[in-house]
Amino acid sequence: MNNGDIASELGDLLSDHRPFHSEFQIDNFIVRKSAPTAWGQYVQVLRELDSRVEELRRAYVEIERLKIDVEEFVATKPRGGSNDFKRRRLVLDELELNRRLSQAEKMQADREREFARFYSIGLSLRSAIGPVDEERRQLLDADLWRARLVETLYFEKRSSTGISKETIETLAALPSEMARAALEESEEEEVAARFFVSRNRETVAPGEVRRLVCR
């Protein structure tokens, strides 16, 4: 096998690599795992989107700077007359600039894919939740904590260690009526299934993410 074949195989292998989370990870281990209710999952999705917006914006600027660097290098590099050492260094410098640009664009494409997934989930969850004013926000937040506590109690009661000190402290911190209701609900034979919103397709294509975050 010659060097060209090896490089081609390596490129094929790395083309399957995704630097960030898969759709399965996002759906189940970031969103669904974060909370038992649609509201709790929606809050988590908003956190994920917010943390990615500035990262995407900074990366777009960096990519444009690298493009300028490449164009400037090509436009200003000496044409002929250079000694061999200088010529070889210029070749390496140009290769390195293009490599940095290619890597930055690859990473950004995967950031866009992640963002598009979270954005799609966020829209689906907001549709399922409906309009939210301040009063409803307070009710949804209280229901989220209730559902979290019921889940925790359900599983801890059935574990070998029993109810933890942290859970007891959480119960004590809640209004007595809510704590009593959570205790009763945790006695049910099955804990309520976590909310899950299905999506048939992405609401926004990864290639459209820049339009969203930079407008």
Secondary structure, DSSP 8 states (H G I E B T S, - for coil): --HHHHHHHHHHHHHT--SS--HHIIIIIIIGGG-SSHHHHHHHHHHHHHHHHHHHHHHHHHHHHHHHHHHHHHHHS--S---HHHHHHHHHHHHHHHHHHHHHHHHHHHHHHHHHHHHHHHHHHHHHH----HHHHHHHHHHHHHHHHHHHHHHHHTSSS-S-HHHHHHHHHS-HHHHHHHHHHTTSSS---------SS-SS-GGGHHHHH--
